[in-house]
Amino acid sequence: MGLFGRKNDTTTVTAPAPAPAAIDPALAALTGDYTIDPSHSTIGFVARHAMVTNVKGSFRDVSGTLHLDGTDPSRSTASIDVRMDSIDTGNADRDGHLKSADFFKTEEFPEMTFRTTKAEALGGDDYRVTGELTILGTTRPLSVDLEFNGSAKDPFGNERVGFEGKAEILRSQWGLTWNAALETGGVLVSDKIKLNFDISAIKAAS
């Protein structure tokens, strides 16, 4: 006798498969290939300077492509290229130092690249992409948290999407190790760098 007075048997009862999640038609319509619009996109960074303040900068020359899959975000991809000599911190002397052999060695390594290897939906408008960031010829994994800002058709008939995102890296892991000691203790430039992304991309014609 089995539990509750019933006979044991070997019959296997298979629970019905859960119904697939409904696909949002608005998201499904976003599926396609996109080109990043450099005039409306920014890749920026923030570094701690002299232990007490932040220096902000950005790269003015950014290009790349996105493939969005609105029915299955995990199949979305991104490819971004950044010209390192387009760095702009609002100070020409500092920009020159950042382009030099102490930092980015822009003549030898003219580009920074990011290629996604994974994308996932976190819920709502939040997503995370993981990929490979290459600086100074060194490639390491990086995850970027993104917020989808929406889609719209601009006055010129272009279908656009927008994302903003953030991430943090330790620059030393990419070979960016230059620094100077402070008399009061600490160093001139932080190892931790905050990255921020504002991306506007235009959908390719069907």
Secondary structure by P-SEA (a helix, b strand, c coil): cccccbbbbcbbbbccccccccccaaaaaabbbbbbccccccccbbbbccccbbbbbbbccccbbbbbbcccccccbbbbbbcccccccccaaaaaaaacccccccccccccccccccccccccccbbbbbbbbcccbbbbbbbbbbbccccccccccbbbbbbbcccccccccccbbbbbbcccccccccbbbbbbbbbbbbccc
